[in-house]
Amino acid sequence: MADLKAQLDGKAGDGDRVAKLEADLKAMQDRLADERLTASLAAAGCVNAKDAKAVLGG
């Protein structure tokens, strides 16, 4: 993520590349949040994280 953030900061004038880097960064952050949630559910003893996420709305 830090690499994408650094690239984003260095390319402020390049609109299309900045938009792509922002989208990539957002996708990576979303994936990390999902992995954290899955790990938390597993640590809490959840057997089916997919169903638990559906119930939680995420």
C-alpha positions in Angstrom: 0.0 0.0 0.0 2.8 2.4 0.8 4.2 1.9 -2.7 0.9 2.8 -4.3 0.5 5.8 -2.0 4.0 7.0 -2.9 3.2 6.6 -6.6 0.0 8.5 -6.1 1.8 11.4 -4.4 4.4 11.6 -7.2 1.9 11.6 -10.1 -0.5 14.4 -9.0 -0.7 15.9 -12.5 -1.5 12.7 -14.3 -5.3 12.3 -13.9 -5.8 8.9 -15.4 -2.9 7.3 -13.6 -3.9 8.9 -10.3 -7.4 7.6 -10.7 -6.2 4.1 -11.4 -3.8 4.2 -8.4 -6.6 5.5 -6.2 -8.8 2.6 -7.3 -6.0 0.1 -6.7 -5.3 1.5 -3.3 -9.0 1.4 -2.4 -9.3 -2.2 -3.6 -6.3 -3.2 -1.6 -7.7 -1.5 1.6 -11.0 -3.2 1.1 -9.3 -6.6 0.7 -7.3 -6.0 3.8 -10.4 -5.0 5.8 -12.1 -8.2 4.6 -9.1 -10.3 5.6 -9.1 -8.7 9.0 -12.8 -9.4 9.4 -12.3 -13.0 8.4 -9.5 -13.4 10.9 -11.5 -11.9 13.6 -14.5 -14.2 12.9 -12.2 -17.2 12.9 -10.6 -16.1 16.2 -14.1 -15.8 17.7 -14.9 -19.4 16.6 -16.9 -18.7 13.5 -17.1 -21.8 11.3 -18.5 -20.1 8.2 -17.1 -16.6 7.7 -19.0 -16.1 4.4 -22.4 -16.6 6.0 -21.4 -14.5 9.0 -20.3 -11.6 6.7 -23.7 -11.8 4.9 -25.5 -11.6 8.2 -23.3 -8.7 9.3 -23.8 -6.9 6.0 -20.2 -6.9 4.9 
